[in-house]
Amino acid sequence: MSVDYDNFARESEAAWNSHDLDRILSHYSADICFRSRKAVGLVGTGEVTGVNALRDYWARALIKQPDLKFEVQHVFKGHMMMVVTYLNHRGVRAAETLFFDESGQVTRASACHADP
């Protein structure tokens, strides 16, 4: 299966902007490994493993930022992976690297954020 990276980026942006965790998490495998320094302050670790732990982390993040919005800036395409850059509602730039399995689910991901 090949992933339509542009479509994935648009759907991911729409999912996040809807704040619908089920919609957001529908793209991630059960054993997802997600890394972000922002997770440390909310869940105590920078590496979140498993979709249930990721749900907990992102639920906490959405509670803290009820006005959260993303706007995709660029999509970089690789082999079974992509990097997407975006701006958030506060004008902070970020990049996510996502690795896909054969079914099109994200199995590994990491988020990096520019300093505000």
C-alpha positions as CSV (number, residue, x, y, z in Angstrom):
1,M,0.0,0.0,0.0
2,S,1.3,3.5,-0.7
3,V,0.3,6.4,1.5
4,D,-1.1,9.6,-0.1
5,Y,1.0,11.9,2.0
6,D,-0.8,15.1,0.9
7,N,-4.2,13.6,1.8
8,F,-2.8,12.3,5.1
9,A,-1.6,15.8,6.0
10,R,-4.9,17.4,5.1
11,E,-6.9,14.8,7.1
12,S,-4.5,15.1,10.0
13,E,-4.9,18.9,10.1
14,A,-8.7,18.6,9.9
15,A,-8.7,15.9,12.6
16,W,-6.6,18.0,15.0
17,N,-8.6,21.1,14.3
18,S,-11.8,19.1,15.2
19,H,-10.2,18.0,18.5
20,D,-11.8,14.6,17.9
21,L,-9.4,12.1,19.5
22,D,-10.9,9.1,17.8
23,R,-10.5,10.8,14.4
24,I,-6.9,11.8,15.3
25,L,-5.9,8.4,16.6
26,S,-7.5,6.4,13.7
27,H,-4.2,6.9,11.8
28,Y,-2.0,5.4,14.5
29,S,-1.2,1.7,15.1
30,A,-2.0,0.1,18.5
31,D,1.8,-0.1,19.3
32,I,2.7,3.5,18.2
33,C,5.8,5.0,19.6
34,F,5.6,8.8,19.7
35,R,8.3,11.1,20.9
36,S,8.0,14.7,21.9
37,R,9.7,16.9,24.5
38,K,6.2,18.5,25.2
39,A,5.0,15.1,26.5
40,V,7.5,15.3,29.4
41,G,5.5,18.0,31.2
42,L,2.1,16.3,30.7
43,V,2.8,12.6,31.2
44,G,6.3,12.5,32.6
45,T,8.1,11.0,29.7
46,G,9.2,12.1,26.2
47,E,8.4,8.7,24.7
48,V,4.8,7.6,24.7
49,T,4.2,4.0,23.7
50,G,0.8,2.5,22.7
51,V,-2.3,4.1,21.4
52,N,-4.0,4.3,24.8
53,A,-1.0,6.2,26.3
54,L,-1.0,8.5,23.3
55,R,-4.7,9.1,23.8
56,D,-4.0,10.1,27.4
57,Y,-1.2,12.4,26.4
58,W,-3.2,14.1,23.7
59,A,-6.3,14.4,25.8
60,R,-4.3,16.3,28.4
61,A,-2.8,18.5,25.8
62,L,-6.2,19.4,24.3
63,I,-7.5,20.3,27.8
64,K,-4.6,22.7,28.3
65,Q,-5.1,24.2,24.8
66,P,-8.8,24.3,24.0
67,D,-8.1,26.8,21.1
68,L,-5.5,24.5,19.5
69,K,-5.4,24.7,15.7
70,F,-2.8,23.6,13.1
71,E,-2.1,24.8,9.7
72,V,0.1,22.5,7.5
73,Q,3.0,24.4,5.8
74,H,5.0,21.7,3.9
75,V,4.8,18.0,3.3
76,F,8.1,16.1,2.6
77,K,7.7,12.6,1.2
78,G,9.9,9.6,1.7
79,H,9.7,5.9,1.5
80,M,6.9,4.8,3.9
81,M,7.5,8.0,5.9
82,M,6.9,11.7,5.7
83,V,7.8,14.9,7.4
84,V,5.1,17.6,7.8
85,T,5.7,21.1,9.0
86,Y,3.0,23.3,10.4
87,L,2.1,26.4,12.4
88,N,0.0,26.2,15.5
89,H,-2.5,28.7,16.8
90,R,0.2,30.6,18.6
91,G,2.4,30.9,15.5
92,V,4.9,28.3,16.7
93,R,6.5,26.2,14.0
94,A,6.7,22.5,14.3
95,A,7.7,19.4,12.3
96,E,6.5,15.8,12.7
97,T,8.2,12.8,11.2
98,L,5.9,9.8,10.7
99,F,6.7,6.3,9.7
100,F,4.0,4.1,8.2
101,D,3.4,0.3,8.1
102,E,2.2,-1.6,5.0
103,S,-1.5,-0.9,6.0
104,G,-0.9,2.9,6.1
105,Q,-0.9,3.2,9.9
106,V,1.6,5.3,11.7
107,T,3.9,3.1,13.8
108,R,6.5,5.7,14.9
109,A,6.3,9.4,15.1
110,S,8.2,12.3,16.6
111,A,7.3,16.0,17.0
112,C,9.8,18.8,17.2
113,H,8.9,22.4,18.0
114,A,10.7,25.7,17.4
115,D,11.1,27.8,20.5
116,P,8.4,30.5,20.7
